[in-house]
Amino acid sequence: MIGSGYVGLVSGACFADFGHDVVCVDKDAAKIDALLAGKMPIYEPGLDHLVSSNVAAGRLRFTTDLTEGVRGADAVFIAVGTPSRRGDGHADLSYVYAAAQEIAGALDGFTVIVDKSTVPVGTGDEVERIIREANPDADFAVVSNPEFLREGAAIDDFKRPDRIVIGGDDPRALEVMRQVYRPLHINRSPIVEMSRRGAELTKYAANAFLAVKITFINEIADLCEKVGADVQDVARGIGLDNRIGAKFLHAGPGYGGSCFPKDTLALLKTSQDYDAPQRIVEAVVGVNDNRKRAMGRKVIAACGGDVRGKTVAVLGLTFKPNTDDMRDSPAIAVIQTLQDAGASVRAYDPEGMEQAKLVLDGVAYCANAYEAMEGADALAIVTEWDAFRALDLGRVKSLLSAPILVDLRNIYPRDVVEKAGFAYHAVGR
Ligand SMILES: NC(=O)c1ccc[n+]([C@@H]2O[C@H](COP(=O)([O-])OP(=O)(O)OC[C@H]3O[C@@H](n4cnc5c(N)ncnc54)[C@H](O)[C@@H]3O)[C@@H](O)[C@H]2O)c1
């Protein structure tokens, strides 16, 4: 497993748990040192136990030495990052290509190179070319195997996926992939085989579609506010239709995270390169970008339209609960909008504060949710961690200097909050 981040580490640990022999490689020595010392470099529920038990069983190892990891492997997974490239939003493939180059020199015997990173159509062709050029005698095949796990539920998603997508046409490689995934197939997870390009595009189409769904319900939420409807009723009313489905219909502050923002942008770049405009996705990207700052303005409006000199307590910083991942979190734009308007921000997040400190300046980071509220002029809930779902509203009211609650995740019933004496502002309700 080349790259031991959210995807590489979870996939590696799960494959080991299924009985395979796994070596997780990362060029970040601090990450590997932490793993060797039994410390998890990321927060993901259940991961520490999964890793430690498989290390103890001798099936999972860590190294910075790529050659050591690749030698003798039947399959080498590339799970390095593919962030947005600065300037044009295309996927930055430099880590993938660098990994391919390094892998080429370490191959011995027939090896399947598996692209698990999310990469634009045609990347598999380029990985194949790089390896062939660097090591003309190598016996290998490149397949695409995009990953669909969600942070926060990554282990369960990996072990019980809705489907496994494998793209490639080399029969030997496909057989190795079927063996690698056989333990999951027994759980009846369907394996969908297709062309390599089809698999590469499937990942982007999946993420773009989910981003469309979220953005659609967010715009419906705005309309609900204008017409006096409740978006949660509407979402339930449409979500029970099997053709639509209830998931990804939660109105909120806009999608963020390490995948949707960069993957929608990369899909647009591909669509431009191939002259096949994706206008729906274009609209979604624009609408979602606007929404994040609009949610900051919503908090300002709840405070009476002016927050200069005021303090806002913010609960939740990560882009979703059960992760420490701050990449493109809506909380960043919400907090920056508040700060731009002259507010001070006191914040708390159960797992994300170390990462948040790297991206957000001038925030008072607090030890717990109630400490963040002390003396604040309003409370904004930005990420729906379970710990924020049942706050002691009496205590909240006594700590705030004004009883204003802005619930950007719709986790409270309006009547309960209003009965407790708050001015309550939600999304689309
Ligand atoms: N995070 C998710 O929820 C998720 C879900 C599905 C797919 N993906 C995709 O999976 C890929 C990886 O994402 P991630 O979130 O795990 O990234 P990450 O940044 O958490 O991890 C990537 C790791 O790769 C390492 N790395 C980079 N180049 C290397 C090299 N040459 N040799 C060894 N290690 C190297 C980095 O040091 C880093 O630890 C991306 O393409 C992403 O889009 C992510």
The ligand as a MOL file (V3000), in Angstrom:
LIG
                    3D

  0  0  0     0  0            999 V3000
M  V30 BEGIN CTAB
M  V30 COUNTS 44 48 0 0 0
M  V30 BEGIN ATOM
M  V30 1 N -10.0370 10.5900 2.3400 0
M  V30 2 C -11.0940 9.9900 1.8200 0
M  V30 3 O -12.1540 9.9170 2.4400 0
M  V30 4 C -11.0220 9.3750 0.4490 0
M  V30 5 C -12.0570 8.5370 0.0200 0
M  V30 6 C -11.9820 7.9580 -1.2440 0
M  V30 7 C -10.9060 8.2410 -2.0630 0
M  V30 8 N -9.9090 9.0830 -1.6400 0 CHG=1
M  V30 9 C -8.7830 9.3270 -2.5300 0
M  V30 10 O -7.6760 8.5410 -2.0740 0
M  V30 11 C -6.4460 9.2380 -2.2980 0
M  V30 12 C -5.6920 9.3850 -0.9890 0
M  V30 13 O -6.4720 10.2060 -0.1290 0
M  V30 14 P -6.1550 10.3220 1.4240 0
M  V30 15 O -7.2350 11.1270 2.0290 0
M  V30 16 O -5.8440 8.9830 1.9630 0 CHG=-1
M  V30 17 O -4.7980 11.1880 1.3730 0
M  V30 18 P -3.7730 11.5080 2.5530 0
M  V30 19 O -3.1920 12.8250 2.2470 0
M  V30 20 O -4.4250 11.2540 3.8790 0
M  V30 21 O -2.6490 10.3730 2.3870 0
M  V30 22 C -1.7820 10.2910 1.3010 0
M  V30 23 C -0.4430 9.7510 1.8160 0
M  V30 24 O 0.4040 9.4330 0.7260 0
M  V30 25 C 1.7400 9.6740 1.1190 0
M  V30 26 N 2.5860 9.7200 -0.0740 0
M  V30 27 C 2.6030 10.6230 -1.0750 0
M  V30 28 N 3.4970 10.2910 -2.0050 0
M  V30 29 C 4.0610 9.1180 -1.6140 0
M  V30 30 C 5.0620 8.2520 -2.1600 0
M  V30 31 N 5.6560 8.5120 -3.3270 0
M  V30 32 N 5.4070 7.1470 -1.4740 0
M  V30 33 C 4.8220 6.8720 -0.2870 0
M  V30 34 N 3.8630 7.6400 0.2680 0
M  V30 35 C 3.4900 8.7500 -0.3800 0
M  V30 36 C 1.6300 10.9710 1.8810 0
M  V30 37 O 2.7560 11.1820 2.7190 0
M  V30 38 C 0.3230 10.7610 2.6690 0
M  V30 39 O 0.5890 10.1920 3.9420 0
M  V30 40 C -6.8440 10.5620 -2.9530 0
M  V30 41 O -6.7690 10.4290 -4.3390 0
M  V30 42 C -8.2770 10.7450 -2.5180 0
M  V30 43 O -9.0040 11.5320 -3.4100 0
M  V30 44 C -9.9430 9.6360 -0.3950 0
M  V30 END ATOM
M  V30 BEGIN BOND
M  V30 1 1 1 2
M  V30 2 2 2 3
M  V30 3 1 2 4
M  V30 4 1 4 5
M  V30 5 2 4 44
M  V30 6 2 5 6
M  V30 7 1 6 7
M  V30 8 2 7 8
M  V30 9 1 8 9
M  V30 10 1 8 44
M  V30 11 1 9 10
M  V30 12 1 9 42
M  V30 13 1 10 11
M  V30 14 1 11 12
M  V30 15 1 11 40
M  V30 16 1 12 13
M  V30 17 1 13 14
M  V30 18 2 14 15
M  V30 19 1 14 16
M  V30 20 1 14 17
M  V30 21 1 17 18
M  V30 22 2 18 19
M  V30 23 1 18 20
M  V30 24 1 18 21
M  V30 25 1 21 22
M  V30 26 1 22 23
M  V30 27 1 23 24
M  V30 28 1 23 38
M  V30 29 1 24 25
M  V30 30 1 25 26
M  V30 31 1 25 36
M  V30 32 1 26 27
M  V30 33 1 26 35
M  V30 34 2 27 28
M  V30 35 1 28 29
M  V30 36 1 29 30
M  V30 37 2 29 35
M  V30 38 1 30 31
M  V30 39 2 30 32
M  V30 40 1 32 33
M  V30 41 2 33 34
M  V30 42 1 34 35
M  V30 43 1 36 37
M  V30 44 1 36 38
M  V30 45 1 38 39
M  V30 46 1 40 41
M  V30 47 1 40 42
M  V30 48 1 42 43
M  V30 END BOND
M  V30 END CTAB
M  END
